[in-house]
Amino acid sequence: MCVSRARASAVLRSLALLALAATLAGCVTTAKPVKKGPDPMHVAMYGPHPEERFPLPGMDISRVAPKYFRQQVAYRTMEPAGTIVIDTQNRFLYLVQGEGMAMRYGIGVGKAGLEFEGAARIGRKAEWPRWTPTPSMIKREPERNLQWAGGMEPGLTNPLGPRALYLYKDGRDTLFRIHGTSEPWSIGKAVSSGCIRLFNQDIIDLYGRVPSGTRVVVLQHQAPAEEAMPMAAADGLVPPAAI
């Protein structure tokens, strides 16, 4: 009887060990890393605009560095609220909001965007503007731009995108533009043509926030920017200081 009970106990222990091993093996073979997708907030922010004159599709944001998404950040400047500050070196445009905060947009900088520095005003705003390349743009890229010497009609392929802000100084057009882009991959980069380009969804947002006459300051030689403080961490800021 004792031998039978001992044998039964040994069999039960063996079965338990086999069950545990099978469970552990199952955990090892079935567990998969969770792939993190785009933030739903950003997906919505850069979603479609079907109400536009030319219905604007949503943007694929899977390859966009998060720092170039539209976001509110801590930003120190002596410029008053409502001013646009363009930092061409660091590829950011700031709409100053006051109290040490700004709305920040990622930008792409074209050759023309590197040819102006200082202050100007938004002298004109346009929705779905026509685009006409300058003589220098035609000379630089004739195979691309000569065909549009007479102007390109507005639309989804127009290089200015759905909105454009035209900068004037002393009552004269500087030929400097803030506009959308048909090449969203170019945000955060230096490109061969154009001025200051934003994602189409971002230029629509900025256009709605600023009136004609808005002061614009263009900075060309800024040192590399420190990563801006997220809005949630902006409490207790010191008073704004000079850039």
N, C-alpha and C positions, 0 to 999 in steps of 0.2 A: 504494500500500500504506500509506504514511504517513497519507494523508488518510483512508483507511478506518478505520485504528486510532484516529485522533483522534476521528472521528465516533462510533465505538463507545464510546470512553471518556466522551465527553460524554453519550451516551444513558444509560450506567450511572450517571453522577453525578446526572442528572435523576431517574432512577428511585429512587435512594437518598434524594434530597431529598423526593420525593413520599411515600415510605414513612415517613420520619421525621415529616413533617407530619401524615400520617394518624394515626400513633401518638400524637403530642402532642394532636391534636384529640380522639382517643378518650379520653385521660386527662382532658381538660377537661370533656367532656360526660358521662362516666360516673361521675366521682368524686362521692360524696355524703357530706355530713357525718354522722358517727355520732351518733345520738341516745342519750344516756345514760339508762338506765332506773333504777328504784329499786334501792338496794343490796340484794342477796339476803339479807344478814344481817337487815335491817330487815323485808323481806318475810316471812321466817321468824318473826321476833320478834312480828309482828302478824298472824300466820296464824290459821286457825280452831282452835277448841277443841271438837271434836266430843264429848268426854267429859263436858262440862258438863251439868247438869240440863236446861238449855235450850241445845242446841248452838249455840255462838257462832261466827258466820261470821268469815272473815278480813276485815281492814279495808283499805280503799283508802287507801294512804299516799302516793299520787302528788301530792297537794296539801298535804301536811303539811311545814312547815318542819323541816328536820333537827334543829334545836336542841331541838325538843320530843320527840324520840324518847328512850326510856329509855337512859341511858348512865352509865357511871362517870366521874366528873370529880374534879379537884382542888377542894377546898372547905375554906376556913379557918373554924373556929368553935371556941368554947370548950365547946360542948355535947359530952357524951360519946357514944361509939359507941352506936348503937341508937336515938338520938333522931331524931324527925321534925322538920324545920324547914320551914315553909311561908312562902315569899316571895310574898305576894299581888301585889305591884307588878310583879315581874318574871316572874310566871306560872311559878314552879318550886316543886317539892316536893323536898326533899333527905332522904334517909335516911343519916344520918351513919354512916360505917364506921370512923372512926378513922384515925390516921396521915395526916391531911390529905386524906382521900378521902371521897367520898359517892356514892351512887346517886341520880341526878337524873331526875325525871319532869316532863314538861310538864303544866300544869294549866289548867283554865278556872275562873274565879272568879265565883260568883254573888253576888247581893246579900247573902244571909245570910253568905257567906264574908268579907264586909267588915265584919261587925258584931261580930267577936270578935278580941281581940288579947291576947297573953300566952301563958301555959303551961297545959296541961291534960293529961289522960291518956286513953288509949283505954279506955273503960269497957265497951264491948261491941263484938263483931264479928258480922257476919251475912253468910251466903252467900245470894244471891238474895233480898234483903230485900223486904218490902212497903214501899210508899211512901204516906205520908199528908201532903198539903200542910198547912202551918201556916195559921192564920187570916189572917195578913198576906199570904201567898202567894195565898190565895183572893181576898182583897180587891183585890190588885194586878192579878191576871189571872183574873177570874171565869170568863170564857169558856173558859179552858183548864183551870183547876184545880177549879172548883166540883163538877164531875162526880165527882171523886175524893175528896170530903170524907170519905167512909167508908173510904178506903184503896184502893190499887191493888195487885192481885196481882203477884207477881214475874214477870218475863219479859223478853224482848228489848226491849220498848218501855217498860219501867219506867224512870223517870228516874234511879234509883239504880244501875242496871246490875247486874252479877253479884255485887258485894261492897260492903259499907259498913262503915266504921269510925266509931263514935259517940264523941264526945269528952265527957268528964265533968270537972267541977272541984268539989272539996270534996264529992264524992259525988253531985252533981247534974248532970243532963243539960244541956249547954250549948246543945243544938239545933244544934251545929256538926257537920257530917258530912264525911268524906272518902269519895268513892264513885266509881262508874263513870259512864258516860253513854250515852244513846241518840243523842247528837248529837256525834259525834267532831269535826265541823267547829268546835266551840266551844272546843277546846283552844288555849290561848294568848290567849284573849279574855276580856273581861268580859261576863257574860250576866245576864239579868234575874232568874233564879231559881236556887235550889240553893245549895250551899256550895262545896266544893272538888271538882271533878270531874277524873278521869283517863280516859285511854283504857281501855276495858274490859280489854284485855290487860294494861295496866299496873296497874290496881287488883287484878287477880288476882295479879300478881307481888308487889306490895307487901303484900297481905293475907297471903301465905305467908311473908313475911320478919319480920313484927312480931307479938308476942304482945299480949294484953290487958294493960293497965298501962303500955304504952309512953308515954313522955313526948313531947308534941307542943308545939312552940313556933310560934306564929303571929305573923309580922311583917307589919305593915301599911304602914309608911312607909319602906321601904328605898330607897336611891338606886339608879339604874339599874345593873344588874350588869355587870361586865366579862365578856366571854365566858370561860367556864370552860376551864381547860387540859385537853386530852384526857388520858386515862389514860396513854398511851404517853409523854407529855412530863412526867410528874409526878415524875420522879426528882429528888432534891436539893431538895425543898421545905423551906422554913424551918418551924420549929415552928408549929402552928396559933395564930393570934391571934384576938382578938375580932372579931366581925362588924362 
